[in-house]
Amino acid sequence: MNLCKLVTQYIELKQSMGMRFHSDAVILRAFCKSVGDGEIENVTPEAVSTYLSGTGTLSSFWYRKYGTLNGFYRYAMDRGYVRSSPLPLMIPKPPIPFVAYIYTPEEFHQLLQATALLDTARYHIDALTFRTLMLLLFNTGLRIGEAMELTVSDVAISTNLITIRNSKFFKSRLVPIDPRLGKVLHQYAAKTHTIASPETPFFVKRNGGSLTHQCLERAFRFLCERCGIRREDIARYQPRIHDIRHTFAVHRLLEWYRQGADVQCLLSHLATYLGHVNISATQRYLRMTPELLHQASKRFEHYAFSEVTHG
């Protein structure tokens, strides 16, 4: 059986079952390109190892590629296209787990102030657009892709609601926003979209075109450097714009602890707001910062003391 034909067949099967399967499809097509368009039974363990290793250092992507190929080869073996899997039996020790950077309110204020520098630098996004985008992310925890894909019709300023369409898990949702944020979005729209159709992107570049991840990351990296915001630990990544989503989740949890709210009950509400399919996905965002750990410890001490007193 031809490898590339079988890969196409496998991708079409997964997508027909309602799975987006986009990243996995990219991995499998890259695998075909790496090992060549031949018969699946001729793919050697050496060719597979070369593809898995890539050209950089070991990262979590190695395991993502391994998992995708493992699923594909199970499919191929179940249907008799190949007798055994050429994937390596020895799995390398995983690298240090990725940990998101949690911005303090002071750091975020610095970044907002620094956006004015974008109007004097050669970047495709202006200060007003970037500042408004960051305020939206910090106050809602939207995925950066969700914010980039918003259209004028998706932002209902009169009702303080934002519509997220076909997000990561093919689901749309309504995101209520604070009226103060609604006012910021209204001011941005009034200056930027004097004449616009409902399908016009809400956030645009200087030339009116759609934003790109590269454009945003370059501008954000510039602002972090100017503000001196960087990691001093052994983590592999410097602070990213996507970490604002993690920051939103952690700050929301902190506020609930301070208010004495039932955090475990409210986690399901946070998961829905963030567009997660279950609570476990939300829990991965809740990195234990020192302040969060302190608040959780205080809550536990109060609970334990009450149990002892009334026991």
N, C-alpha and C positions, 0 to 999 in steps of 0.2 A: 504494500500500500504506500502510495506517495505521501511523504511526511506533510507537505504543505496542504494537500487536499484534505488529509485527515485533521489537521489543525483547524482548517476552515469549517469542516463538518462539526467538530467539537465546539467551536465558538458559536456556531449557529444553533446547536442544541441548547447550550447554556442560555443564550439570549432568548430562545423560544420559550424557556421556562420562566421568563420574567426577570431574569438577572441582567443587570447592566453589563457586567463582565468586560468593561472597557480596559482597565489596567491589565487584566489577565490576557486579553486579546493582544495588547501591545507586546507583552512579554513573550507570548507564543510566536508572534510573527517575527520578533527580533531573534528568537531561537532558530526559526527556519532560515533566516538570513545568515545566521552565524554558522550553522552546520551544513548549509547547502540544500538545494531542492532535489533530494534523492529519496530512496526508499527508507521507510522508518526503521526497518530491521538492520540497515547499514550504519545507523548512528552509533558511534562508539562512546564508551565511558569517558575517554579522553576529550572528545569534542564537547560533551556535556559539561565536564569540569571546566573547560576553557570558557564556555559561555557563562557559567555560574560565577566564576572568579572575576570576569571582566578585566578592566585595566586599572581600577583603583584599589583602595584598601577594603578589607572586609566590612560590610555594613549590613544593616537590617534588610536591605534590598536583596542580598544573597538569599535570605530565607524566604523572601516573597517569591523570588524566581523559583526556588526549590519547591515551594508548596504548589505553585501553578503547574510546574512540570510533573510533579508527583501525581496530581489529579489527572492530568492529561494521559500519563502512562498507565494509570489504573484503568482509565477508559479504553485505551488501546489494547491492554492485556485482556480485559473482560470480553472484548469482541474478537480476540484471536489475531489481531494485527501484528502483535509482537509477543514473544515468549516471556521476556523478562525486561525489567527496567534498567537502563544504563546509568541511573542516578547513583551518586556515591553513597556507600553504606556508612561511612564515617562522616558525621556532621561536625563542622568546626565549632569551637566555643563561641557563643554570640558576643558581640561587642558590648560596651557599656550601654545600658538602655537609654533611649532618648528621654531627656527631661526638658519640658518647656520652660521658657523664661517667664517669670511672673513680674510684671511691671508694677512698681509702686505708684501711688497717685502722684507723687512728686515727679517721678520720671515721665509719666504720661503728660503732666502739665508742661514739662520741659520740651517734650516732643511737639506739643501743640504750639508752643511759642516759637519753636524753631521752624515751623512750616513756612513762615514769612521768607525764609532764605530761598525757598524754591522759586520765588518770583525774580530772584537775581541770579539764579543758576540755570544751566542748560539742561533742564529736565522737561519731559513731555507733559507733566502734570503741574498745574498751578497751585498756589498756596491755598486758595479758598476750597478747591476741590479736595485736596488731600486732607485739609483740616476737617472738613465736613465728613469725609469718609471715615477718618479715624474716630471722630465723635460717635458716628453710627456704630462702628465696630465695638468700641469700648462700652457703649450703653446697651447693646443688644447681643453681643457675642456671635454675630453672624459669621458664617464662613466667608473668607475673602471672595471666593468665587460667586457666592450668593449675592454679595454686595455689588460686585462688578456687573452681574447680569440683570440687576434691577432696571426696569424701564420707568418712564414717567408715569404710566398708568398704575404701576405697582405701588407707588408711594402715595397713599391716600392721606394727605396732610390734614384735611378737614376732620377726619375721624381718628387720626393718630394710629393708623394701621398700615403695616407693610405686608405685601403679599409676596411670599417666596414660592416660585413655581418650579416644579420638577427638580428638587434639590438632589442631594447625594443619593438618596434611596428612592428616587422617582416619586417623592411625595411633595405636595404643596402644603403650605401652612400660612396662617395669619400670625404676624408678630406685632403685638401692641407695643407702642413706644410712649415714653414720657412726653407730655405736652411741650416741655422745654426743648427736647430734641426735635419735636415736630416743628417748632418755631425756627430752629436752625436749618432744618431741611427746606422749610418754606422760603427762607431768605436766600438759600443757595439756588433753589429752583427759580426764584424771581429774577436773579441776576444771570443765570446760565441758560434757562430755557424760555426766553421771551417768545420764541416761535418754535414749537416742537410738536411732533405727533405723539400719540400715546405709546408707540413702539420705540421711541427714541431712548437710548440708554440714559439713565438718570445721571450717572457719573461719567464724565467725558474728559478726554485729553484737551490740551490747548487748541488743537486743530478741529475739535468737535468729534474726533473718532473715538472708538471704543477703547477702554483701558485694557492693558495687558498685565499679566503677572510680572513680567520682566520690568515694565515701566514702574510699577508700584514698588517692587523690591529694591530697585536701584535708588529710588527717592528715599525709601525708608532707611536703607543702609547709610545713605548720606546724612540723614537727620540723626541717626544713632551715633555716628562718628562725631558729629558736631556737638552733641550733648554728652559725649563721653559715656554712653550706655553700652556696656559690653560685659561679657561673662569673664569671671576670673577663676572659674572652676575648670574641671577637666572635660566638660561637655564638648562635643564635636561641633556644635552649631552656635553661632552668635545669635543674639535676640532677633526674632523674625516678626514680621507683621502678623502672621497667623497666631503667634503667641498671645495676641490681644484677646483672642477667643478663650484661651486657657485662663487668662487673667480675669476675664469677666466671670467665669464659672467660680473661680476661687474667691473673688471678692463677694460674689453673691452668697456663697456658703458662709463666709466670715460674718457677713451682716446678719444672717439668720442665727448664727451662734450667739452673737451679741444681743440679739432681740429675745433670745430664749425660745426660739421657735422649734417646732418638731422637724429637725433637719431630714431625718430619714423619710418622713412623709412627703416633705417638699421636694425631695430629689426627683420624684416622678414628674413634678411640674417643671423643674429645670430641664429634664430630659426632653419633654415635649417642646418647650420654648426653644431649645437648641436644635431641635430637629433630629434627635437621636431615636433609634428604634427601640432601645431599651435602656434601663438605668445603668447597666454595666458599662456601656459606652460613655456615659456621663461621668462615671466614677474615675475613669482614666484621666479626665481633665483636672481632677481635684488633687493636684499636687500638694503635699503637706509642707507648706511654708512654715517657718517658726511661729508666726502669729496664728496661723490656722491650727497648728499643733497645740499651742497654748490654750486657745479657745476650746478645742475639743477636750483637752485635759481637764479644764475647769468644769466643763459639762459633766464629764465622767465622775470627777470628784464629788460634785453636787449630787449626782445620782447615787453613787456608792454610799455617801454619808446618809442620804435619806433612807436607803435600804437598811443600813445598820441601825438607824434611829427607830425605824418602825418595824424592824424585824422581830 
